[in-house]
């Protein structure tokens, strides 16, 4: 079966010799034109960098004859490396040049007509934007389908005809093709980068089906081909070999490459990055949580933003290069407001945290949480033991009463449910309590740091810390969350031990001060504080 895992889309003009020739014979005026000689080295560079298939875009500046000659020349190179060459839309050029196939989309020949013209051996791909198109294309002999745009495209070749789908939209499409032709490959396109490719594939997967690869647009004025494709190839290899978001396959920094020692240097570097880059995060929290959010954010070096005005949120996402994330703590805005923010940050591939704040009694919030989980993708779901069990369906019918379960047994139950929920929602899950349980479906760890005084003031201060960490380390959410969790719990231990701490009232200021102190140690290259972590791996 043809490998479309890294499908590079490029303008044919970029693969021709760049030297200018005199005007066409018989024409006395007019600008010089490029030669029709293929730049063999550029084609080889794409292949050497990791491209498994190449598609030539349509180009109105090249006439049909010249396009056909270029396609033939490029195909002479690609076929030596067994790399399929695809033409966009132009069935006539694909047939005349003898390339491997054609990709059709909206406004082009329908699939069956294209198959009749191209014959049974040629590859036919389709670009799709909704479930119906995917279903119809799966009923014919298509080799692959390109789902998109997932995020806003990096290269705006032409105005978007549809809004970005987000990973949730891609997941919805994939859920409707499970059980159909298993030979069809599904690729994600639109705004995919080495930083978000693993998250896009992880968060769009459904049981028994996930994306087989990505389509990457290339423009040398914006992207450095070889470096970008190499980075994308590495990310793809790691993601396609993993089962859950954030699993760092074969990484020396993996949290469990050595089960006896945490990567304290990596943890500390994440915290230091916050002070260096001052990331912002959209903070959708109840009014009573805003004071402690401001204090913790000032201590760690992040910038909370509270406005829920759509135009302001969109402006920040569109125009600021600053690292960003979003924290949604239920209990303040309407469900519609949550979903608007979620979709906006999903489109930009910024990480989003959900604090569900639900129980078996509050039906409204339970319904809102379910709506949110269906509407988009989260990097982290954070909640109390009861909230996590409720989300995992254990408490909805009073199957378990946590008060009657021994602590050791409860931690084991929560660990399993965190793992199940992480796999189901393709994100990390954190349960707070006497023992913090963090899982991404592959890795599960118990953190036993954390003062008992946190129970009296709640874990409202933890969300902003995690939001800042995810903003600077979105590529591996598990490590980002673990870093923030260790900073928070170790700081709480030191704050409780402070001689000036007499109870909850003096504990909170001391906690904020200790977070600042540990952040400054990391900024100065001192990671010794992270060695105070008390943890165990859950099998």
C-alpha positions in Angstrom: 0.0 0.0 0.0 1.2 3.5 -0.9 2.6 5.5 2.1 0.9 8.9 2.3 2.0 9.6 5.9 4.0 12.8 5.0 2.2 14.2 1.9 4.1 17.4 0.8 2.1 19.9 -1.3 4.2 22.2 -3.4 3.8 24.7 -6.3 5.5 23.2 -9.4 7.3 26.5 -10.0 9.4 25.8 -6.9 10.8 22.6 -8.5 12.0 24.1 -11.7 15.4 25.7 -12.6 15.3 29.3 -11.3 17.4 31.0 -14.0 15.6 33.3 -16.3 15.6 32.7 -20.1 14.9 35.2 -22.9 11.3 35.8 -24.1 9.6 33.1 -26.0 10.7 32.7 -29.7 8.6 34.9 -32.0 7.6 37.2 -29.1 9.4 40.6 -29.1 8.0 41.9 -25.8 7.1 40.5 -22.5 8.9 39.5 -19.3 11.5 36.8 -19.3 10.2 33.4 -18.1 11.7 30.5 -16.2 13.0 27.4 -17.9 11.1 24.1 -18.0 14.1 22.2 -16.6 13.4 20.4 -13.4 15.6 21.2 -10.4 16.5 17.6 -9.6 18.2 18.5 -6.4 15.2 20.2 -4.9 13.1 17.2 -5.6 15.7 15.0 -4.0 15.8 17.3 -1.0 12.1 16.8 -0.4 12.5 13.1 -0.6 15.6 13.0 1.5 13.9 15.1 4.2 11.2 12.5 4.5 8.4 13.2 2.1 6.5 10.0 1.3 4.3 11.5 -1.4 4.3 14.8 -3.3 1.4 16.7 -4.8 1.8 19.5 -7.3 -0.6 22.4 -6.7 -2.5 24.0 -9.5 -0.9 27.2 -10.9 -2.7 29.6 -13.3 0.6 31.2 -14.3 1.8 28.0 -16.1 -0.1 26.9 -19.3 -1.2 23.3 -19.7 1.7 22.4 -22.0 4.4 23.7 -19.7 2.7 22.2 -16.6 2.6 18.8 -18.3 6.3 19.0 -19.3 7.3 20.0 -15.7 5.2 17.2 -14.3 6.9 14.7 -16.6 10.3 15.9 -15.5 9.5 15.8 -11.8 8.0 12.3 -12.2 11.2 11.1 -13.7 12.9 11.8 -10.4 10.2 10.7 -8.0 9.6 7.3 -9.6 13.3 6.5 -9.1 12.6 6.7 -5.4 9.2 5.0 -5.6 7.6 8.3 -4.3 4.1 8.9 -5.8 3.6 12.1 -7.6 0.0 13.5 -7.5 -1.5 16.4 -9.6 -4.1 18.7 -8.0 -7.5 18.8 -9.8 -6.1 18.6 -13.4 -7.0 15.1 -14.6 -5.9 16.1 -18.1 -2.4 16.9 -17.0 -2.2 13.8 -14.8 -3.1 11.7 -17.8 -0.8 13.5 -20.2 2.2 13.5 -17.9 1.8 9.9 -16.7 2.1 10.7 -13.0 0.8 8.4 -10.3 -2.5 10.0 -9.6 -4.8 13.0 -9.1 -6.4 14.6 -6.1 -9.9 16.0 -6.7 -12.0 18.3 -4.5 -15.0 20.5 -4.5 -16.0 21.7 -8.0 -13.9 19.1 -9.7 -15.0 15.9 -11.6 -16.9 13.5 -9.4 -15.0 10.5 -8.1 -16.6 7.9 -10.4 -16.0 10.0 -13.5 -12.4 10.5 -12.5 -11.9 6.8 -12.0 -13.3 6.0 -15.4 -10.8 8.5 -17.0 -7.8 7.6 -14.9 -8.3 3.8 -15.0 -8.1 1.2 -12.2 -4.4 1.5 -11.5 -4.0 5.2 -10.9 -4.2 6.7 -7.4 -7.2 9.0 -6.7 -7.3 11.2 -3.6 -10.1 13.5 -2.5 -10.1 16.6 -0.2 -13.1 16.5 2.2 -14.5 18.9 4.8 -17.5 17.0 6.2 -18.9 13.5 7.1 -21.0 13.1 3.9 -18.1 13.7 1.6 -16.0 11.3 3.6 -18.7 8.6 3.4 -19.3 9.0 -0.3 -15.6 9.0 -1.1 -15.1 5.9 1.0 -17.6 4.0 -1.2 -15.4 4.4 -4.3 -11.8 3.4 -4.9 -10.0 6.4 -3.4 -6.5 5.8 -2.1 -6.6 8.6 0.4 -8.7 11.4 1.8 -7.4 14.8 3.0 -9.4 16.1 5.9 -9.2 19.8 6.5 -8.6 22.5 7.2 -8.0 21.3 10.8 -6.4 24.5 11.9 -6.0 27.8 10.1 -3.5 27.1 7.2 0.0 28.5 7.6 0.1 29.2 3.8 -3.1 31.0 2.6 -3.0 30.0 -1.1 -6.6 31.1 -1.5 -9.4 32.2 0.9 -10.9 29.5 3.1 -14.3 28.2 1.9 -15.0 26.5 5.2 -14.1 27.3 8.8 -11.3 25.2 10.4 -12.7 21.9 11.7 -10.4 21.6 14.7 -9.3 18.2 15.9 -12.8 17.5 17.1 -14.2 18.1 13.6 -11.7 15.7 12.1 -12.5 13.2 14.8 -16.2 13.5 13.9 -15.4 12.7 10.3 -13.2 9.7 11.2 -15.9 8.3 13.5 -18.2 8.0 10.4 -15.8 6.0 8.3 -14.9 3.3 10.8 -15.8 -0.1 9.3 -15.6 1.2 5.7 -12.8 0.4 3.3 -9.7 -0.1 5.5 -7.3 0.5 2.6 -8.2 4.2 2.5 -5.7 6.4 4.2 -6.9 9.6 6.0 -4.6 12.7 6.2 -5.0 15.8 8.2 -4.3 19.2 6.5 -4.3 22.8 7.4 -2.1 24.5 10.0 -0.3 21.3 11.0 3.2 21.9 12.4 5.9 19.8 14.2 4.6 21.3 17.4 1.0 20.3 17.0 1.0 17.3 14.7 1.1 14.7 17.6 -1.7 16.5 19.4 -3.8 16.8 16.2 -3.5 13.1 15.4 -4.0 12.1 19.0 -7.0 14.3 19.6 -8.7 13.4 16.3 -8.5 9.6 16.8 -11.5 7.5 17.6 -11.6 3.8 18.7 -10.3 1.6 15.8 -9.4 4.6 13.6 -6.9 7.5 13.5 -5.3 9.7 10.9 -2.7 7.9 8.8 -0.6 11.0 8.2 -0.6 14.7 7.4 -0.6 17.0 4.3 2.1 19.7 4.6 2.0 22.8 2.4 5.4 24.2 1.5 6.6 27.7 0.6 10.4 28.4 0.8 9.7 32.1 1.7 8.0 31.0 4.9 9.2 27.5 5.7 12.6 25.9 5.4 11.8 22.7 3.7 14.3 20.3 4.9 14.3 21.3 8.5 10.5 21.4 8.7 9.9 18.1 7.0 12.6 16.4 9.1 10.9 17.7 12.2 7.5 16.7 11.0 8.8 13.2 10.1 10.2 12.7 13.6 7.0 13.9 15.2 4.9 11.6 13.0 7.1 8.6 13.7 6.8 9.2 17.4 3.0 9.7 17.3 2.1 6.9 15.0 4.0 4.6 17.3 2.2 5.8 20.4 -1.3 5.4 21.7 -1.9 8.5 23.7 -1.2 12.2 23.7 2.1 13.3 25.0 3.8 9.8 25.0 7.4 10.5 24.2 8.5 7.4 22.4 12.2 6.7 22.6 12.9 10.1 24.2 15.7 10.4 26.7 13.6 12.9 28.6 10.7 10.5 29.0 9.4 10.6 32.6 9.7 6.8 32.8 12.9 6.1 30.9 14.3 5.6 34.4 11.5 4.7 36.8 13.7 5.6 39.8 14.5 9.2 38.8 12.4 12.0 37.5 13.8 14.3 34.8 14.3 17.1 37.3 16.3 19.2 34.8 13.4 19.1 32.3 10.9 19.9 35.0 12.9 22.9 36.1 13.5 24.1 32.5 9.7 24.2 31.9 9.3 26.4 35.0 12.2 28.6 33.9 10.6 29.1 30.4 7.6 30.7 32.0 9.6 33.5 33.6 11.6 33.9 30.3 8.7 34.0 27.9 5.8 35.3 30.1 3.1 33.3 28.4 -0.6 34.5 28.5 -3.6 32.3 29.2 -7.3 32.9 28.8 -8.6 32.6 32.4 -12.3 31.6 32.5 -12.7 31.1 36.3 -15.3 32.1 38.9 -14.9 35.6 40.5 -13.8 34.1 43.8 -10.8 32.5 42.2 -9.4 35.5 40.4 -7.5 37.0 43.4 -5.4 33.8 44.0 -5.0 33.4 40.2 -3.5 36.9 39.9 -1.1 36.2 42.9 0.1 32.8 41.5 0.5 34.2 38.0 2.6 37.1 39.2 4.8 34.6 41.2 5.3 32.3 38.3 5.6 34.9 35.6 2.5 34.3 33.4 -0.2 36.8 32.3 -3.9 35.9 32.9 -6.5 37.5 30.6 -10.1 37.5 31.7 -12.1 39.1 28.9 -14.7 36.8 27.3 -15.5 39.2 24.4 -15.1 37.1 21.3 -13.5 39.8 19.2 -10.8 40.4 21.9 -10.1 36.7 22.3 -9.8 36.3 18.5 -7.5 39.3 18.2 -5.2 37.9 20.8 -5.1 34.5 19.1 -4.6 35.9 15.6 -2.1 38.7 16.1 0.0 38.0 19.1 3.0 35.6 18.8 3.0 35.2 22.6 2.7 31.6 23.9 -0.9 31.0 24.9 -3.3 28.6 26.6 -6.8 28.6 28.0 -8.2 27.6 31.4 -11.9 26.8 31.6 -13.1 26.4 35.2 -16.9 25.8 35.1 -19.2 27.8 37.3 -19.1 31.2 35.7 -19.7 31.7 32.0 -22.5 30.0 30.0 -22.0 26.8 28.1 -22.0 28.7 24.9 -19.2 31.0 26.2 -17.1 28.0 27.1 -17.6 26.4 23.7 -16.7 29.7 21.9 -13.4 29.9 23.8 -12.7 26.2 23.3 -13.2 26.3 19.6 -11.2 29.5 19.2 -8.2 28.1 21.0 -8.6 24.6 19.3 -8.4 26.3 15.9 -5.1 27.9 16.8 -3.9 24.6 18.4 -3.4 26.3 21.8 -3.8 23.9 24.8 -7.0 24.1 26.8 -7.6 22.9 30.4 -11.0 21.9 31.7 -11.9 22.0 35.4 -15.5 20.5 35.3 -16.7 21.4 38.8 -19.4 18.8 38.6 -21.2 16.3 40.9 -24.0 13.8 40.7 -26.5 16.4 41.9 -25.8 19.4 39.6 -27.4 18.2 36.4 -26.9 21.5 34.5 -23.1 21.4 35.0 -22.9 17.7 34.1 -24.7 18.4 30.8 -22.5 21.4 30.2 -19.4 19.2 30.7 -20.6 16.6 28.3 -21.3 19.3 25.7 -17.8 20.7 26.2 -16.2 17.3 25.7 -18.1 16.8 22.5 -17.4 20.3 21.2 -13.6 20.2 21.2 -10.3 19.0 22.5 -8.6 19.5 25.8 -4.9 19.1 26.7 -5.9 18.4 30.3 -9.0 17.5 32.4 -8.4 18.4 36.0 -10.8 17.6 38.8 -11.3 16.2 42.3 -11.6 12.5 42.8 -15.4 12.7 42.7 -15.4 14.9 39.5 -13.1 12.5 37.7 -15.1 9.4 38.7 -18.3 11.2 37.6 -16.8 12.0 34.2 -15.7 8.4 33.8 -19.4 7.3 34.5 -18.6 5.6 37.8 -20.6 7.9 40.0 -23.5 8.9 37.7 -25.6 5.9 38.9 -24.2 5.9 42.4 -22.1 2.8 41.5 -19.4 4.0 43.9 -19.5 6.1 47.0 -16.0 7.4 47.6 -16.5 8.0 51.3 -16.8 4.2 51.9 -13.7 3.2 50.1 -10.3 2.9 51.8 -7.7 5.5 50.7 -5.4 2.9 49.1 -8.2 1.3 47.2 -9.5 4.7 46.1 -6.2 5.7 44.6 -6.1 2.5 42.6 -9.6 3.0 41.4 -9.0 6.7 40.5 -5.7 5.7 38.7 -7.5 3.2 36.5 -10.4 5.7 35.7 -7.9 8.5 34.9 -6.2 6.2 32.4 -9.6 5.2 30.9 -10.7 8.8 30.6 -7.4 9.9 29.2 -7.6 7.3 26.4 -11.2 8.1 25.8 -10.7 11.8 25.5 -7.1 11.7 24.1 -5.8 14.1 26.7 -4.1 14.1 30.1 -6.2 13.7 33.2 -5.3 14.9 36.7 -7.1 13.9 39.9 -6.4 16.1 42.9 -6.6 15.0 46.5 -4.4 13.5 49.2 -2.6 11.8 46.4 -2.4 13.5 43.0 -3.0 11.1 40.1 -1.8 12.1 36.6 -2.3 10.0 33.5 -2.1 10.4 29.7 -3.3 6.8 29.1 0.2 5.5 28.7 2.0 7.0 31.7 0.4 7.2 35.2 2.1 8.7 38.2 1.1 9.4 41.8 2.5 12.6 43.4 2.4 12.4 47.2 3.7 16.0 47.8 1.1 18.6 48.8 0.2 20.1 52.2 -3.1 19.2 53.9 -3.8 22.9 54.0 -4.5 22.8 50.3 -7.7 21.0 51.2 -8.9 24.0 53.2 -8.2 26.6 50.4 -8.8 24.3 47.5 -6.7 23.7 44.4 -7.9 26.9 42.6 -4.3 28.1 42.4 -3.1 24.9 40.6 -5.0 25.6 37.4 -3.2 28.8 36.5 0.2 27.2 37.2 -0.7 24.3 34.8 -2.0 26.7 32.2 1.3 28.5 32.1 3.3 25.3 31.9 1.2 24.0 29.0 1.6 27.3 27.1 5.4 26.9 27.1 5.5 23.1 26.7 2.5 22.2 24.6 4.4 19.5 22.7 4.5 17.1 25.7 1.5 17.9 27.9 2.3 15.2 30.4 5.7 16.7 31.2 4.3 20.2 31.2 1.6 19.2 33.7 3.9 17.2 35.9 6.3 20.2 36.0 3.6 22.5 37.2 2.2 19.9 39.6 5.6 19.4 41.3 6.2 23.2 41.6 2.8 23.7 43.2 2.9 20.7 45.6 6.5 21.2 46.7 5.8 24.9 47.2 2.8 24.1 49.3 4.9 21.8 51.5 7.4 24.5 52.1 4.7 27.1 52.7 3.1 24.9 55.4 6.4 24.4 57.1 7.0 28.2 57.2 7.1 29.4 60.9 4.8 32.2 60.0 2.1 29.9 58.6 -0.6 29.6 61.3 -3.5 28.4 59.2 -5.4 28.9 55.9 -5.2 32.7 56.1 -1.4 32.8 56.3 -0.9 29.8 54.1 -2.0 31.3 50.8 0.5 34.3 50.9 3.2 31.9 51.9 2.3 29.5 49.0 2.5 32.3 46.5 5.9 33.4 47.9 7.2 29.8 47.7 6.1 29.4 44.1 8.0 32.6 43.3 11.1 31.3 45.1 11.2 28.0 43.3 10.5 29.7 40.0 13.5 31.9 40.6 15.7 28.9 41.4 14.8 27.4 38.0 15.4 30.6 36.2 18.9 30.6 37.7 19.5 27.0 36.6 19.0 25.4 40.0 16.8 22.3 39.8 17.5 20.9 43.2 14.0 21.8 44.5 12.4 19.2 42.1 14.4 16.4 43.8 12.0 16.8 46.7 9.3 15.1 44.7 7.7 12.1 46.4 6.1 9.9 43.7 5.5 6.4 42.4 4.6 5.0 39.0 1.2 3.2 38.7 1.3 0.1 36.5 
